[in-house]
């Protein structure tokens, strides 16, 4: 049954019997202890909210409560990481009735749909998510569902970005520094600039320094390439 609330041991990933499938109440479970739950790998395909957007979410929950439930899958948070973190940040207890267990057979599609509907991610952030999806290995990431291999083109369609953007994002994930990847995740640097920075470091290793920003790397790379081209054109 989709969306049913389970007993507290279900939230921790323990086996469930047919008699356990019933609505949880505060009386029979109490408030869930903060810090019990981990984030599902599929949820972590998307960046966490940070800075002002996260603080705004905290204040909204403080004033109006949590309007959307936290979805669980395999005993981990599939959707609602930021709402869960907001409660941790403010030291608030979470009512067990605010949890639901995902019972569908497409957890990846569920996560993508929830995040694209609710969050305002730019093209570069979506490309990074698509590249992570394309990197998922075919198989069984959980005991309850399988994930088919997703091509870069398919991942791009899913996140509404071009295959070229996904390819650039894949390069960034594979070769860029953690700081550059984090900058793309936060929307501070475009995936195109980040990919150019990767190329710049490969071509001019001296740029591999925290003092060089991705944009500066790209500018320096283009300038040096022009100089190189001019030198070649002059001959011996």
Secondary structure, DSSP 8 states (H G I E B T S, - for coil): -TT----HHHHTT----GGG-S---HHHH-SB-TT---B-TTGGGS----HHHHHHHHHHHHHH---S-EEEETTEEEE-HHHHHHHHHHT--B-GGGEEE--SS-HHHHHHHHHHHH----HHHHHHHHHHHHH--SB-SSSS--B----HHHHHHHHT--HHHHHHHHHHHHHS-HHHHHHHHTTSS-HHHHHHHHHHHHH-GGG-STTS-HHHHHHHHHHHHHHHHHHHHH--
